[in-house]
Structures are given as C-alpha cells and as structure tokens.
Amino acid sequence: MSILQDSADYFYADLWSSKFTWGGDENNIPVEGDAVIVPEGQTLVIDVETPVLKLMVVKGELSTRN
C-alpha cells in the first residue's frame, strides 16, 4: 500500500530561547528591562520563562509553547 501526499504545510517560527532568534549571539537574548519588537512576518514562540521587559511591540505573531 502506498500513500501519496499532494501537498505539505510548512510553518516556521522563532523560539525565544534560541540565540539565532536574536542574531546568533547569546548576549542578545533579552534580559530584564529590555525592549523587544516582533516585526511583521515573524512568529515568535515563547518557550521559556521571560524576563520582565520594559516594552514589547508585536507586529508579527506571538505564541506560547503548550
């Protein structure tokens, strides 16, 4: 028996905990008091406990990992 699939859905999201979300440097991961902008076209998944931020602007999408 053969199963064929006509199409596939692809979903890309950035993880808060990944240094690559923040430019590839662990020193850029937001810390308490920072301002964070999620630009249009970006999906950011909060997969860890975050620090208390000064400001967060969400123009893209923000979700939590369940």
Secondary structure, DSSP 8 states (H G I E B T S, - for coil): -----S-------EETT-GGGGTS-GGGS--TT-EEEE-TT-EEEE-S-----SEEEESSEEEE--
